[in-house]
Amino acid sequence: MDPIVEYCLSRRAAVLEYPFGPDTMVFKVGGKMFALMPGDGSSVSLKCDPAIAENLREQHEAITPGYHLNKKHWNTVHMDGSLTIEEVQDMIDHSYKLVFKGLPKSERSRIEDAILP
């Protein structure tokens, strides 16, 4: 399994869906998307704090405004080898936490209280 796919699915209560067809993986928590990835694994789009998003784009050519997403809140990370897996994992964690924090309190509590393997 692709290490990015595996890492996204290792986040608490993360699920993989294909609402845009079989070639686009969508990772969700509490029904909300935190990562979007084409089937070829060439990139991953992640939610990001707007100030951090802009800063990351300035620092890394491989990070561009979110493709087909709100460019203020989403970055597309091109998997061209210029970023370490740890850097990409940090961005996945940031995206996951932003989305999780935005869930209704009842949904956050349900996820936090769930007994997961």
N, C-alpha and C positions, 0 to 999 in steps of 0.2 A: 504494500500500500504506500502511496505517496506520503512522505513525512509531513507535509503541510496538512493533508487530509486527515492523517492520523492525529496530528496535534489539535486540529480544530475539534475533532470528535472526542478528544480527551477532556475537553472543558466540561464542567458539571452541567448535566442535562442538555448538552448540545445534541442536535439532530441534523441529519442530512436530508434535504428534500430536493426535488427537481421541478419546481414550478414553471421554469422557463424552457423545459424540454430536456432531453437526455444528455445534452452536451454542456449543461451548466449546473454545477453543484452549488447549492445554497445551504449554508450552515446557519442554524437558528437556535436561539435560546428563548424559551417562553413565547414562541411563535414569532419572534422578531429576528430579522437577519443581522448577523454580525460578520459574515464573510461570504464572498461570492467568488467562484473559481471556475474557469472554463475547464472542460474535460481534459484538455491537453496539458494542464498544469503550468501553462506559460506565465500566469499571473494570478494574483489574488487581490480582490478589492476588500478594503477594510474601513470600518467607521473610525473616525479620528476627531479629536478636539480640533476645532478650526485653526487655532494658533499653532498647535503642534503640527497639524497637517501641512501648513504653509512652510514651516521650518524644515520638515522632512523633505519636501519637494525641492527646497533650495539646496539642501545638503547632498541629495542623492538623485542622480539622473534616472535611476530605475524606479523612482516614485513619481507618479503623475496624478493629476486630478482624476477622481473616480470616473471610470468609463461607464457611460449611461447611468450615472448616479448623481446625486447632489454633490457638486464639486467642492462645496464649502466644507462638507462633513465626511467625505469619502475620498480615500486615496486608492489608486491601483498600484500595486507593487509588482513590477515585472521581474520574473524569476530568471535573471540573466547571469547569476553567479556573483554579482557585485556586492550583495548583502549576505551576511552570514545567516545560517538557519536560526541562530539565537536572536538576531535582530528582527527577523520576520516573526518569530514566536513572541517577542515582546510587543510587536504591533498587533498581533492576533489577540494577546491578552488585553491590551488597551481597548481594542474594539469590543471584545466580549464584555469587559467591565462597564464600558459606556452603555451598551445595550442593556445589560443586566440592571444597571442603576436606573434606567428609564422605564423598567417594567413596573406595573402596579405593585404596591406593597404586598398584596395578597399573593400575587404570582411569585414574587421574590421569596416570600416566606415558604410557599409550597415547594419551591426548588431547594431552598436551604434545608428544609426539614425532611426532604425525601431521602430514603435510604437507597443509595446507589452503589452498584458493585465497584 
